[in-house]
Each structure stands twice: as structure tokens, then as C-alpha cells.
Amino acid sequence: MRQRYADLTGLPMLAVTGGTYTGTASPWAQNKVSGVAFIVELGPSLTDQQVVTHADAVLTVSAELDTI
């Protein structure tokens, strides 16, 4: 799922480094609502086209997960 989103948006998929991070939204969603979650770190501003690209990627990944 993460790699697919990265492929659709052209973002690199990087490992989080620098420590242990607890209490983030993705583990909460996975444990509390039996969902699938990941976090996308975006810069301070996006163009209109980048917004559309990310929104389309969310919809595409969601639809593909729904068929599994």
C-alpha cells in the first residue's frame, strides 16, 4: 500500500529514523478501528495539481485495497 501510494504520487518512500515514535495516528487506526493507515509527510505548500494527485492516489489505493 505504501509503495503503491509512493508510485502514484512520485514521492520517495523513506524510513523514519531518529528514535521510537509512539502514539501516532496510524497504529491507533490499525488497532482501534481495524483499519489500514499510513502517514504521508507533505511540505508546507502544494500546487493545485499536487493536491489532485494525492487525492487521486488515496482513492486509487483505497479502491485497490477494497478488492483484496
Residue pairs with C-beta under 8 A, 6 or more apart in sequence:
1 36
1 38
1 61
1 65
2 13
2 38
3 13
4 60
4 61
4 64
5 11
5 38
5 40
5 57
5 58
5 61
6 12
6 13
8 53
8 56
8 57
8 60
8 61
9 40
9 53
9 54
9 57
10 53
11 40
24 39
25 37
25 39
26 37
26 38
26 39
27 37
28 37
29 35
29 36
29 37
30 36
30 37
36 65
40 54
42 54
46 54
